[in-house]
Amino acid sequence: MENGKPVEGSLYVYAPNKVAPVFFAIAFAVSAVGHIWQCHRYKCFKMIGLHPLCAVLFAAGYALREYGAFDYVYTGSFLTLITFILSQIFIYICPPLLELANYHILGRILYYVPYFAPLPPGRVLSTFGGLMIVVETLNSLGVALSTNRSSKSGVQELGSQITIAALAIQLGVIIIFFVLAAIFHRRCAKGNINARAISTPLITLYISMALILIRCIYRLVEHFGNTTVRVGDAESLIALSPILRYEWYFYVFEASLMLINSVIWNVWNPGRYLPINRHIYLARDGKTELEAKVQTAGRPWLALLTLGMFFREKQEYHPFLELDGYSDANSRI
């Protein structure tokens, strides 16, 4: 592994490290416990619930990778193959979900200062949630096809192309995120809105999305190279992309970046800063919190499944009533 020489028959191409998966499985498990505890403490499961879910999936993925580190030579065993595939799926499906979680948090920040939002806050999750559903579907399918070492080379190549498409869309969505967040941040600065409830989650979002961006670029570079693995063909294994032949790329640009992302959201959980009720917003004085009067007709359960893209609730929402001496809003200081 150290010299990039492939191990013939290995599903991983190399002989996988037996220590690193243990560290990351434990680290993500601890992070999952931290996320679950904070979600319970701050009652913010709806806001950041994807983070404990992804931490659990990461922990499961690295636990399976540890098992695979002792059974990585494919000799036709279904258990060996399915363990490898599930490990890869659990690890690779999480980053798009974490990106979706970031959009949800951005939407909650926009709800808190709605008069500076570049988009209606409710549309952030529904619009970009829809895009991330497409990304997640393509990503899951691509990973499943490209990591199936028992399939024909054409199937693996198809999986790689699908993964590239998913990563390209994800990259575009990340760029849009930075544009929206920067516009909002600039408007807040010009409006002299410097509340910690806005600045801390925003800065954490920037760091988180930068980590996901680096990881996305790494995955794109990986799949633009030769990624078709023929476990019994030594010559084809040597011709593989160096990113596949050296394990350290995976642990630096995949495992470590996503662990850092999980940790920073544990340290700066948005539930500590943003109100649980999304109808509570900050007045233009930057200090007073107001609660808008909302008349809700009820949201069908189908709306939850579509992230609010369809079957949206009917409501009357007036976020700027503080201009009239707080006459129709409940003041919260």
Beta strands, then each sheet from edge to edge (+ up, - down):
strand 1: 280-282
strand 2: 289-291
strand 3: 294-296
strand 4: 315-317
strand 5: 330-332
sheet 1: 1+ 2- 5+
sheet 2: 3+ 4-
end
